[in-house]
């Protein structure tokens, strides 16, 4: 997946990214991208490496919703 591919994917979800990105290729299930949007906000993107990750993503979303009141975002 190229920087342009990631920008297009993000834009489809309403996120406009610059081409300033760093990649972490160590994950088995997800490609991790540290990116900067056009307003200067930093983002951490997790892009599934294969199909069939929907259930895992849903499970993680439920966990994050449970703990979000105990987490701070910087």
N, C-alpha and C positions, 0 to 999 in steps of 0.2 A: 504494500500500500504506500503510495507516494504522498508527499506533502499536499499536492493538489487534490488527491483523492480524499484525504482527511479534511481539507478545507471544504470540499463539496459536500461531504457527509455532514459536517458540522453546520454548514449553511442550510441544509435541508431541515435542520432542527432549530434554525433561527440564531445560530452562533456564527459570527463573522471572525475568523481567525487570520492572524498574520502568518507569514511563513517562518516565524521564529518558533521552532519546535525542537524538543529533545525527546529521544526515544529510549525506552527501557524494553529490551527484547527478552528479558529473563523469564517472564511469566509463561506458563504453559497454556492457560486458557485465554488470556487477554494480552493484547499489545497495549502498553502504557505510553501515553504521549503527554508530555508537559508542553503546554501551548500558551500563547499570548493572543488575546483578542484585540480587535482594532481600537478598543477603548483603554487598553493597557492592563486589563484584568487577566490574571493568570488562571489557567484551567488545567486540570488533570483529567485526561480522557482515557477511558478503558474501552478498547475496541475488541469484540470477540474474535478469536482466531478461527473459529469454525462454527458451523450451524449447530443448533441444539443447545445453545447456552441460555435460552429464554428462561427456563425454570430456575437455574442458578441465579440469574439476574433478579428475578422476582423475589427469590428468597433473601438475597442481599438487600434488596429495597425494603422488605418488611423489617429486617433487622435494623437498618439505618433509621427507619421511621420510629422504631421503639427507643433507640438510644439518642436521637437527635437533640432532645431537650438537655442531655448531659454533655453534649459536644459543642465546642465553639468553632467557628469558621473564621479564618484569618485571610 
